[in-house]
Amino acid sequence: MTWMQVEAYLDSDDRCVIPLGSTEQHAYLSLATDSILSERVANEAADPLGVPVYPTLAYGITPYFMAYPGTVTLSVTTYEKVLTELLASVRRHGFRRIVVVNGHGGNSPARPAAEAWAANREGVALRWHDWWKAPGVRAAVDLVDPDASHASWMETFPWTRVAGVSPPAGHKAPVDLSERDGISLSGLRTVIGDGSFGGDYERSEEEMSALWEIAVRETRACLVEGW
């Protein structure tokens, strides 16, 4: 969109979407997996409604993966500052109903700051949507593979796969991360291994399509229902 199109849009609507991602190891998948998925699910949910989607904030909070090359992290303090300044920018232009579509669990520590920012601005409503663990998505995943987690089949879509890279066949037992906070970065890499937290590495295309339809539907509901 051009700025003129945004200005015209704001004459009749005040909704927008800000996707949040991360640049971090995802085993045999793209380092950009969280950003790719949050942006895509946001766009597919918002496009039929004509609601604009901002480019994804592609760097998040992921210090625990810094032993894996390619990972980039921000501190919680920096991330909170960046996110609230983004929100302040869109509010200045007239957006008042803001949906944050988050694709990375590590970004969750910034959620209270974002929600507090919105609560202190008259007329602003903010919704934080963790698309991958919304009720419908998680229920669908659990029916197929309750062990599924980070970098498993539930993130293995055609658009997160890397050319020339094939995930292993079969199932990985869940990784025990109960002692994560007390382990060094290199030690955590040893515990996690290839980067997957557990679950099947791949499932059928039919199962993936069904899961994605649920994800888009739940994300769209955040834009439409209950304002």
URNOR-V712923 format. One line per field, one symbol per residue. ss: DSSP state (A for helix, B for strand, O for the rest). psi: psi as a letter, one per 20 degrees, with the letter a starting at -180 (. if undefined). A space follows every 50 residues. Layout:
ss = ???
psi = ???
This chain:
ss = OOAAAAAAAOOOOOBBBBBBOOBOOBOOBOOOAAAAAAAAAAAAAAAOOO OBBBBBBOOBOOAAAOOOOOOBBOOAAAAAAAAAAAAAAAAAAOOOBBBB BBOOAAAAAAAAAAAAAAAOOOOOBBBBBBAAAOAAAAAAAAAAAOOOOO OOAAAOOOOOBOOOOOOOOOBBOOOOOOOAAAOOAAAAAAAAOOOOOOBB OOOOAAAAAAAAAAAAAAAAAAAAOOO
psi = qrhhhgghgihiqkqrpoqpbqorpldjrqhjghgggggghgghhhgiij pqpqqpoipbolhijiioqhqpqqrgggggggghhgghghhhiiphoppo opjphiihhighgghhgghjopippppoonhijqggghghghhgniipbp jahijmrhiiqppjppqqqbppqppojhjgijqrghhhhgghdihqirrq hqrqhghgggghggggghghhhhgpj.
